[in-house]
Amino acid sequence: MGALLGMALSPVGRAVGVVLLAAALVGGVYVKGRADGRAGVLSHLADDRITILKDGKKIDEQVLAADDDALCALLGGCV
């Protein structure tokens, strides 16, 4: 036990401790940033999904309410 404490308090032990602490901090920041980025992308995708569903409902309502001429116009024209 005394030998481990002696190594930890030596200059080399302190340098290793500083490197390990820096690696832990950088790793923590990386993981946090990656999680935040993933949450942002998922939120953006959910918003897009809601917009697509709303637009689809609008299109369905327009198609169901259309007569023959309006339906041709919605489809891009009839030949």
N, C-alpha and C positions, 0 to 999 in steps of 0.2 A: 504494500500500500504506500509506503513511504517512497519507494522507487518511482511509482506512477506519479505521485505528487511532485517529486523532484523533476521528472521529465516535463510535466505540464507547466511548471514554473520556470523552466530553462528558456533561454531565448528561442531555441528551435521549437519548443512546445508552444510558446506564445505565438510564434509565427503560424504554426499549424492551426492553432485555435482561431486566429484572426482570419485565415483563409477559409476555414470551415464556417465561421460566422458569416463572412461575406457571401459564401456560396448559398447558405440558407436564406439570407435576405434576398439575394437575386432570384433564387428559385421561387420564393414566396411571391415576389412582385410579378414574376412571369406567370405563375399560376393564376393570380388574381386578375391580371390583365387579360389573359386568355379566357377566363370565365366571363368577364365583363363583355368582351368582344362577342363571345358566343351568345350571351343574353341579348345583346343589341341586334344581332342578326336574326335571332328567333323572333324578337319583337317586330322587326321590320317585315319578316315573312308573314307573321300573323296579321299585321295590318293590311298587307297586300292581299291575303286570302279573303279578308272581310270585304275589301273593295271589289274583288272579283265576284264574290257571291252577290253583293248588292247590284253590280252591273249586270250580272246574269239574270237577276230577278227583274230588273228594268226591261231587259230585252224580252224576257218571257211575257211580261205584261203587254209590251208593244205588239208582239206577234199575236197573242191571243185576242187583242182588241182590233187587229188589222182586218180590213176587208181584202178582197182579191188584189186590187190595184196597189194598196198600201203594202201588202205582203210581197208583191213583186218588187216594189221600190226597196224594201228592207233587204231583199235577197240580191239586190244589185241590178234589177231590171229583168224583164222577161222578154224573150225574143218572139 
